[in-house]
Amino acid sequence: MSTHANLTKSEIRPLNVLYIGIDSISRLNFIRTMPKTHEFLANTGWVDFKGYNKIGDNTFPNLVAILTGKQYSVAKCFPTQIGCIDKYGFIWTDYQKLGYVTAYAEDESSINTFNFNKKGFSQKPTDYYFRTYAVAMDHLKKKKVDEMDYCTGPESSGERILNTAKDFINTFIDYPNFGFFWMNSFSHNKLNSPTRMDTKVAKFLEDIYESGYFNHSVIIFLSDHGIRFGNVRSTRTGWLEERLPYLFLWFPKWFQDKYPEKYYNLKVNAKSRLTTPYDLYMTIQDVLVLSGFKYNIKSSEGCAACSSLLDQLPSRSCEDVAIDTHWCTCFGYKNVDVNQEIVKRASNFVVNNINNVITSHSSVAKKCAKYSLSKVTRAAISIGKSNASKAYLLIIVETMPEAVFESTVTVVNGSITDRSYLSRLDSYFAHSRCVVGDLQKYCYCK
Ligand SMILES: [Zn+2]
């Protein structure tokens, strides 16, 4: 309590900030599986971002970008080191220093964003930090659905997070508050599973709307990426949806009236601009300035060109805003014959890369089998790029031992020059337990 004990009630209040996040839901899958929640957002006038593109594979890089503006893979330390994550510089600390009460809570303790294969925070990152609460939930009677702890004790795990968020904002209704609330337990593994919580999420939003909270708050309703594995990933929409999570923003009506140009920019950016988690980081800094604080906005270390979503953004390419080709949805692909010579070379190149990633972890590499190419499932070439000599080949391969990988290979004048990130399209939890960390995505334990 010490950090906010001296807060005073004020008639002119800075904007509260509330993130409500649900893991692994694309914009399209949100509309399909959570129609009641979507209808509420549409009826109350939220801004719906159609080109919000993820910048990394899974939860961690995308949330680090949102909360710190950084690309974690080039950070000075690795999150597998104790105390590393504490040094990242989270935006909630800036809010806390300016007198906000802060909170962070997440369900499904085994895969919490900053703890899964990582060391987590050494120091409590926010005034109210619910990691211990999430770990304590593990001792309750559980009901697993889709391999996740859907129910813990008498509540569903997601409901606990929503109730925690509601308690937090009701408790600090008279004070500026910043809350980050994240749910995995009903969305992470299966495409249709968010449906189960649609009514409860809609009710939560309706309740805080009725309470008047919306009048004083910026609300960020978001996901981090779409479904990353399973059958849907072998479809074209599955490729797109993995890369395009939903993002809806709420700004109060008085804000819209006070800053009409900024709100206009927001709507244009939502409808017709490529936007990123780094832009969201910049926006939440902008909120501090617009709330009247003397605050120096820091540029995003992960994307120097990224900017507040309330600014007039130019048309941008993925290169402009630090989105790797593998995650870029700005150009499409058309299928090519998998028997082409270049496809064969590219496929072997991808499998060699996977084996090289494994052998680079010299201390544990011997625990993992060496992959060989079994089958090229799909090969497709980029369309809509202006540089005729340069193209991207999207390659999906199946291997022995059995795994499915996707990679985007750069081809210049017929030569393979570079590979980008790799996606793992099948679920690997069951046979990667002999190693820890990011290597799990690649390792098939012997
Ligand atoms: Zn995620």
Boltz pocket constraint, residues with backbone or C-beta under 6 A from the ligand:
constraints:
  - pocket:
      binder: B
      contacts: [[A, 23], [A, 24], [A, 58], [A, 59], [A, 60], [A, 224], [A, 225]]
      max_distance: 6.0
